[in-house]
Amino acid sequence: MTAAANCIRFASMPFPHLNRINAPLLAIVAALAMPGCATTAPVTGETQAASAPKGPPPKLSPDDMKEARKNAQVVAGTWLMVVDKGDFLLSWDTGARQLQDVVPASDWTAGMGKAREPFGEMQRRVFTKTKYTNKLNPPGHYVLVKYHSQFASTPAIETVTVVKDIDNLWRVVMYAIEKTKTPPPAQEVPADAQPADTQEDEADPQPAI
């Protein structure tokens, strides 16, 4: 099975570095274009120009980064509870401005339904890590919050990307879910046990690796 068979593409969105994802996954992506998927909108020269990177903002201080990761984990966990209830419209309503500006609510709700349906009911979710980065496009501060989850039909890796919105509140901008063969661990990784962030110096981060 290929990624083309398991994704929905919102072609007007940036994050061009994610185009090279080849792993089988189901992804609903705000600000993500994936090759070979069904397209809801054509990519135009104007769109490409609008989504061109303008350079990352200054990275957060260590203290601010730690606080961002904690806030993002709370936001992601609350947002996932909405998704688990099947209220995909509310998940759009509470999403980031850049998600709402690019993805119509009807497209988001339909896509989320298609993405989650094969997994069945969520049974258990274990938080595994957060990852801060300021290298995604559009420029901003992002935290990737990752979970190892057990659904009725299969274990899965869920990645919720949270962005610092225009009003300085953290909101969800991207969601990805990928099947895995390994069941989730018995216990969560304590937030204080996570290593300090060094991701700003890494290559382009990719949700749902």
Secondary structure, 3 states (H helix, E strand, C coil): CCHHHHEEECCCCCCHHHHHCCCCCEEEECCCCCCCCEECCCCCHHHHHHCCCCCCCCCCCHHHHHHHHHHHHHHHHHHHHHHHCCCHHHHHHCCCHHHHHHCCHHHHHHHHHHHHHHHCCEEEEEEEEEEEECCCCCCCCEEEEEEEEEECCCEEEEEEEEEECCCCCEEEEEEEEEECCCCCCCCCCCHHHCCCCCHHHCCCCCCCC
